[in-house]
Amino acid sequence: MGLIYVTDWSITGSGYFSIGASLVPALTEGREEDIIVLGINYFGQEYSQTAYTVVPTQFEHVPARIKHILKDESLDFDKVVVALDIPMHERLLAQFPRKDRPFRYTGIFPLDGGPLVREWAMIAGEMNEAFVLSKFAQKCCRDAGLDVHYLPVGVSAWFPHAEEGFRKECRETHGVDGKFLILNIGDNHERKNHAGAMQMVAEFYKRHPNTEYWVVTRMDGRFGWQMESLASDLGIRKITHFFDRTLKPNVLFLFQCCADVLLHTSKAEGLGLPVLEAQMVGSAIPIVTRTPSLIELIEEGGGLFIEPEFGFIDPFGNTKRVFPSIIDGVKKLEMIYNAPESSLEWMRHFGRIAIGNRTWDKAARVFWDALDRERLGTVGARSHAPWYSAGYKLEVPEYKYDLEHIGR
């Protein structure tokens, strides 16, 4: 038996790659499954893996490649797993109608915010199985009539726990001993809200001149901020150091070791991998926007919330997003700056415990348990099951926005 895994395989900063590079090897443990990865945005760069094959491809070529693999009589592939955003699933599912496809279609997708609108729920309902990356997303799906599974994503082996002695040595080596180092890791687009983070740092820096700010992002983002100009306008250019997202994981690990704070000011998140990595390393204290998926990570582990200034409805799936308060963000930075080391260590301790429960072998067990279980919506399993539904209920509740929203 075999499995085709389709995802964004950009090794220069894709969250989907970070998940797939750890999940796919775990799926091969203890099972005789051949796995071929169709790697979107992958161009054959070298990296360490031996358990599976990665085929560089473009998204437009994915349907043809799947059909080609299925026609190869020397292979026995009966499952296609697609880890992408819901709009990308929609384009692929249009090529493979449920009643005609000769394989099991399993989707993995995040949900940045709620609710899951009916249009997107109908897309996910055409999957044989669906996995989401947060318990919040699972609840949104259930509210929309979808039965999906929660996939407990972990962190890469590149991010182990850093002992105190190593952290001190790392800070001295990187020249930040005696500094208050704020780290920000995120792509250069509007959802990551780099402008909000920089405003918080600028206000904090006025009172604490020993501040340093390291930003790992995509400096050449087509639709992002002009980062250097933004830092200059806010008066923090001389304390801000920019690093491109092409940094290798072992370097990011060292950055996490050096930092006092991981400032994560996204308006919404499907997961929040840098937060998980910070909790695992156990050095930087996460300070994050109080938004659903990030709430889970902090409540399970350790860190502080930045309260929202206001919320709004985003065009991407009508999802709710929030702007974190600049004033409250500065307040939370002050709390960490002034906190005794014993309090900080407690937060790090709880973070390490939480991440210790998120192992890749556990994620693989959840995945295979769901696929091995006979489902109501499996083709041919029940004569009364609608062909388009794998757990999608026909009675879809009408959604009404919360009172704080205006209009629809």
N, C-alpha and C positions, 0 to 999 in steps of 0.2 A: 504494500500500500504506500501511497505517497501524498505529499502535501505541497501545494504551491503557495508561497507566502509573498504577497504583494504589498509593498510599502515604499515610503520615501527613504531611500538608502543614502542620503547625502551625509558623508562622514564629516562634514564641516559645520555641524551645528544643528542637525535635525533631531527633535525629540523622538520621532518615530524610529530613527536609526538607533538611538540610545536604548530604546525598548527592544527593538527587534534583535539587535546584536547580542542581547543577553537572553531573551525569551526563546529564540529559535534554537540555540544549542540545548537549552533546557528541555525543549520538546522532543529532542532526539534521545534523551536519556531513558534507557530501559524499554525502548520501543523500536520496532523494526519499521521505521518510517523514512522513506527517502524524501528529502526536502530540497526544493529549488526556490531560491529567492529571486523574484523579479524586482530588481533594485532601481526604482525611479531616482533620477538625479545622481546615479552612481556611474562613474566613468572608468572603473577598473583600477582605482587606487589600491595600493597595497595596505593590508591590515591583517591582523592575526586571526585566522579561523580555519578550521579543517573539517568541521562536521557537516557542512552543507555547501551547495553551489550557489553563487550569486551571479545572475545574468544582468549586465547593465541594460537598461531599457528606458524608453520614454513612456509617459502615461498613455499617449495615443496608440502605442503599439502593444499595450498589455493584453487586450482581447485576442489579438492575433497570436500572441505568444502562448497564451493559455490554450487556445484551440490547437496550436501546433504540438504542444506537449501532450495534450490528451489524445491526439491521433497516433502518437508514437507507440506502436504495439509492444515495444521492449520495455515500456514503462507502465506502471499501474498507479496512476494518480487519480484519486477520487475526492479530494478536498482542496478547496481554494480559500485561503485566509487573506483577507484584505484589511490592512491597518491604515486607514486614511480618514479624512474628514467626511462627514455625511454627504456633502455635495459631490465629492469624488466617487463615493459609493453609488450615487444616483446614476452617474454616467456609465459605470461598469455594469450595474444591474440592468440598464436598458439594453445592453448587448447580450445579456444572459437571462431571459425570462424564466421565472421559477418553474413553470410547467415544462420547459424544454431542456433545461440544463442537466447534463449528466454527472454533476458533481455537487457536493455539499458546499454552499457558500456561507462562510463564517466571517462576520464583520467585527472589527475592533475599532472603536471610535471614542473620542472624548466629547464632552458637552461643556462648553465654556460657561454657560449660565442657563437658568431656566426661563421659561418652560420649554419642553420639547414640543414644537408646533406640530399640528396634524400632518402637514406636508412632509416633514422630516420623519415623523413616526411611520407614515406609509412606506417610506423608503426603507427604513430599518425593518419593517414588517415583512419585506420580501427576502430577508436573509433567513437561512436555516437556523443559524445561531447568531447572537449578538453579544459582545462583551464591551463593557464601558470601564473607564479608568477611575471612577470615583463612586462612592455610595450615593452622593448627591445626584449624579447622573442616572444611577439606577432608579432612584425614587422618581425623578422626572419622567423616565421612561414608563414606569409603572402607572404614574398619574395619567399618562397619555394612552394607556392600554397595552403597553409592550412588556413582555416578560423577557428581561435580559439578565446577563450574569455580570457580576463585579469581578474584575481581574486585578488582583492585588500586586501592582507593579512595584518592583524593588529598584535598587540602584546598581550601577555597574561595579564590577570587581575593582575598577580603578579607584574607587572611593572607599577605602577602608577607614577604620577608626584611627585617629591620630593621637598618640600619647602626648602628654603634656610636655615632656622633654623635647620631643620632635617638633612640636608647635613653636616652642621658644627658639630652637635652633633655626627653624624655617623663617621666622620673623627677623631674626638677626641677619640671616643670609640675604634676604630680600630688602633689607634696609628700612624696615618699618618698626623696629623695636622702639618703644616709646611713643609710637603714633597710634591714633585711633583710626583703624582701617575699615572703611565701608566698601563692601563688594556688591556689585550689581551684575548679574548674568542674564541676558535676555536679548532676543532679536530686536532689530531696529524697525519696529512698526508700532502703530498707534495703541494696540492693546497692551503692550508692555509698559507704556506710560513712563518713558525715560524722563520726559520733561518734569513730571511730578516728582520723581526721585531726585533730580538735580536741584529742584527748588527746595526740597527738604534739606539736602546737603548744604546748599548755599546759606540757608538760615542757621543751620547748626554750626557751620564754619565760622560765622561771625563771633560766636562765643567760645569756640574751641579751635584755635589756630593749629593745633597738632593733628588736625584731621587730614586723612588722605582718602581719595575716592578712586577705586579701580572699576572700570566698566568693560565687561567682555560682551561685545556686540558685533553686529555686521555694519562696519563703517560705511560700506558702499551700498547700503540698502536703497533701492530705487524710490521707495515711497516712505522713507523714514526721515528722521531729523538730521540736520547738519550738526553733528554732535559737537565738533570743536567750536563752532560759532555759538552754539547754545551755552556751552560751558563758559565761554568768554563773556557772553552777555550777562550771565549770572554771577560773574566774578569768581569762578572756581577753576579757571583753566589751569592755573599753576599747581593745583593740588590734584588734578584729575589726570589719570593715565588710562588711555584707551588701548584695548587689546582686541584683535579680530577673533571671530568665532572659530577660526581654523586652528586654534590652540589645541594641542593634544590633551587627552584626558588626564595624563599624569601631571601636566602643568596646571590644569584646573584644580586638581587635588591640592597642589602646593598653594594655590591662591586661597582655597577654602581653609587651609591650615593657618595661613597668615591673617585672615580677616577676623575682625572683632564682631562685625555685623554683616549679614546678608540682607540687603534692602531689596525687597521684591514688591514693587508697587503696581502690578498688573491690575487692569480694570476687570479682568476675568481670567480664569485659568481652567484648562481641562484637567490638569494634574499638578504641575509645579515641580519638575525634576530638580532644579537647583536647590529647592528647599529640602527635598529628600536627601540630596547629597550633603548639604550642610549639616543636617541632623546626624547623618551617618559619620561624617568626619569628626564632628563634635568639637568644633572650634568657634566658628561664626554663629551668632545667635540670629535666627531668622526673624525679621520684622516684615510682615506681609499685610496686604490689603485684606480686610475682612470680607472675603468673597468666597462662595460655597466650597469649591474644591480645596482651597487653601485653608479654610476653616478646619476641615477634616485633618489635614496634616499637622496643624498646630495643636489641635485638641488631642490628637493621638500622641504627639511628641512634645516638643517644647518650642517656645518663641512668643512673640508679641503680635497683636493685631493693630493695624491702623484703621480707625473708624472711617466710614465713608462720608464724604462731604455731600454728595448727592448721587442719585442713580438715574439711569436712562435706558431706553429700549434700543438695542443695536440693530442695524439692518441685517447682520449675519444671524439668520434664523430667529429674528425677533427676541433674542436673548437679553436678559437683564444684565447690565454692567454698572459699575460704580466708579466714581472718582474718589480716591483716598484723600482725606483731609491733610493739607500741608502742615497745618498747625499741630494736628495730632501726631503726624509722622515725626516731626521735630521733637515732640514730647517723648515719644517712644525711644528715639535715639538718645535723648538725655537720660532716660531711665537706665538704659544699658551702660551708658558712659559712667554713671554714678553708682551702679549696683556693685555690691561686694562680690568678690570672686566666688564665694560660697553659693550665692544665689545663681550666678551664671552657670556654675557647675551643675546645679540641680536641673536647670533647663537642658543643658547638654546631655545629662544622664537620662532624662525622660525621652529625649529625641533618639538616643541610641537604642533604648529599649523598644520604642515603636518601630524603628527601621529594622531591628532584629527580627521582627515578626513578618517582614516583607521579603521573603526569599524567592528566588526564581524557580526553585523546585516546587514550592507551594503554588506559584502562579501556573506552572505547567500541569500540576495535578488538577487544579481548578479547570483548566482548559480541557484536558482530556476527559475528566469526569463528565463535563457538559456534553462533549461530542460523542462520548461512548453511550450516553444515556439515550434511550429511545424517546423521541419527542413527538408531541401531538402533531406538529406541523411537518414532520418528515414526509417526503413524497411517498404516497402509497401506504402510509402507516394507518390512517383512518379514512374511511370513505367520506365522512362528513366534514373533513378538515378542508377549508378553502385553500386553493392552490397557492394563493399569494401570501398565506399567513403561516408564520412559525411562532405562534404565541401572540400574534396581534389580534386583539379583540375587535369584534365588529362594532361593539358599542363604544364609540369614542366620545368621552365627555367633552362638552363645550368648555373651552377655557375662557376665563374672565381675568383680566389683569387686576392686580392688587389695587387698593384704593389710592395708593400714592402715585400711581401712574396716571397720566393724562391721555385720554383717547386710546385709540388702537390703530 
